[in-house]
């Protein structure tokens, strides 16, 4: 078996966007990948730590933080 993982970041208009718009984007990505022979398995949430940035000479320093990314998982047999 072979696996494929694709990041999914929905993009909607903050004033008119709805969860239906997100669903359409997700559906389109799944359908496009399925047409290439991949079978959709699930949507995974992956949490990662972004290291702090010390800035230049301490100016503009940013603390580290956790962030979450959505990943679509596919399989091909």
Secondary structure, DSSP 8 states (H G I E B T S, - for coil): -EEEEEEE-----TTT--HHHHHHHHHHHHHHHHHTT-EEEEEEEEEEEE--B--BTTBT-B--EEEEEEEEEEEE-
